[in-house]
């Protein structure tokens, strides 16, 4: 069983930046694909960014060029650097782990989920 704990959320004005972190338990973190998803009130959970075990990265079109996903296997941690934030980025952000090492856009592919961290962007 893998436990994921997100941190780094908060409130920021439009144009600002935040860095989310997701710390994972276990000794096989380097083999996992990791993803960030978000869910705004009344909306479905959506893919934000993913990084495979080999560090290939993928982004939703809405965040491409503004968000960067990275991982530090020595710290069992995946990060989401969010720049040029917009009010539309307001949501609960979740990290997820895929035992197959991929980082697809589909939420059902992921095996483990964190509890989420709230990001609020004001205009």
Secondary structure, 3 states (H helix, E strand, C coil): CCCEEEECCEEEECCCCEEEEEEECCCCHHHCEEEEEEECCCCCCEEEEEECCCCCEEECCCCCCCEEEEEEHHHCEEEEEECCCCHHHCEEEEEEEECCCCCCCCHHHCCEECCCEEEEEEC
